[in-house]
Amino acid sequence: RMTAEYTARHYWDEFLSEDRLLRLKPDTSTILGISPQIFEESFSGYVSLIENVDDTIAKNSMTRLVDRAVKMAEDGYPMFFSHIIQNGEKYLFDAHSPVLDDELYLPILDGIERCKVIPENVKQSFRYQQDICGKNRVGTTATDFRYTSQRGTSNMHSIKAEYLLIFFNDPDCPNCRQALEVMKKSDVILNMVGMGVMKVLAVSPGGKSELWSERRADFPMDWIYAYDPVGELNQGTIYTLRTSPSIYLLDENKNVIIKDASLPHCLRVLTSIS
């Protein structure tokens, strides 16, 4: 882990060293001497690395990279920052990315906002993403919502548990069914629920339907099987559910531990805290 943290801090040092940059010949077909494809591979490797180190170290590393890119853009070389934005959106924000990490994408959005050479209309196009990433951030208290189960209507904050896993899913979603099968067989979920350490709220944002009722037997009996009775979850005002399924993990105070996480990432986090 110490090696990973050191690499996270120094991943770009050689690539961005003054000696190397001074030796580069002017070339608009590359990003500081490497092709766009190689740069994307390097960025993807960087994201995979910092995803597995301490959150503060990871975010500080990304912030330093963006700070350098913003300065280079303002000094007349915008291509480096442009490709960070492009690949950051693909690997950290896109709903189909296996990483999908708002906290690591926010430094890029902050850099876009303060970069003096990015036009206002371009900045405006990224502010919607800023709004999405700003909702229910890791470390903040998750917004409460009402749900209806076979026991009646209640609110999420009233669920008493050391950990609460929220499984936002749709009954007609193949990816949701695949994730459900993995979750039902997961030792860490089985153990944490069985010991009473964690509760699982499986909620359908689309409300009650005939298919929702039919799917009840697919879900473990010790999970809370529910739907949104008022339709607020799909409005995007309190939660922005980019993926289906969408998984959140909260602590006993309903503070967000993980947001919109992939199932493998969720299982890694649960294993680390169990």
C-alpha positions, 0 to 999 in steps of 0.5 A: 500500500505504501508503494501505491501511495508513493506512486499515486503522489509521483505518477506524473512527475517524470512525464511533467518534469521540466527537463523532459518538457524542455527537450520536446519539439513542438508537435500538435499531434501528440500530448506532450510527446505521446499519442492520444491512445497512449495518454488514455492508457496512462490516464486509465492506469492512473485512475485504477491506481488512485482508486485503491489508495487513501481517499485524501491522497487520491484527491490531492494527487488529482488536484495537483495534476489538474492544477498543473494542467490549468497552468499549462492551458493558461500559459498557451498549451491547452491540449494537456488539460483538454485530454484530462477533461476528455478522459476524466469524463470517460473514466470517472463520470460516465455511467458505464465506467466501472470506476465512476468516482465523483470525488475524483472527477470534481477536481477536474470540474473545479479546474474547468470552472477556474481556468481562464482560457476555457470559454463560458459556454464550455464551462456552462456545459459542465455545470450540470455535471457539477450539480450531479456530483454535488448531490449526496457527496461522500462524507455528507449526510444522504438526503432522506426519502420515503419508501413503501414496503410490505410493512407500509411507508417509512423514510430511509433515515428511520432505518436503524443499522450500523451500515445501510446498503441502498440498492436502487434497482428496476424490476425490468433491468437485466443488469440489476438482476445480474447484480442481485444474484452476485449480492445474494451469494456474497459472503460479506453481505450475507455475514454483515446482514446475518450478524445484524451489522448491515441492512439492505434497502432494495428500492425501485425508483420507478414506483410500484408495478405488477412486475415489482410485485412479481419480483419479490420472491427473487429478493432475500426475505431479510432485505427491505424490498420497497418502491418509491411511493411519490416518484421523487427519486426519478426526478433527479432533484434529490438523487441523480441515479445515473446507473441501474442498479445504483448502489450507495453505502451509508453509515449509522448516521446516514453519511455517505461512504460510497455513492453510485458505486459499481458492485465490485467496488462496493464489495471491496469496501464492505470487505475492508470494513467488515 
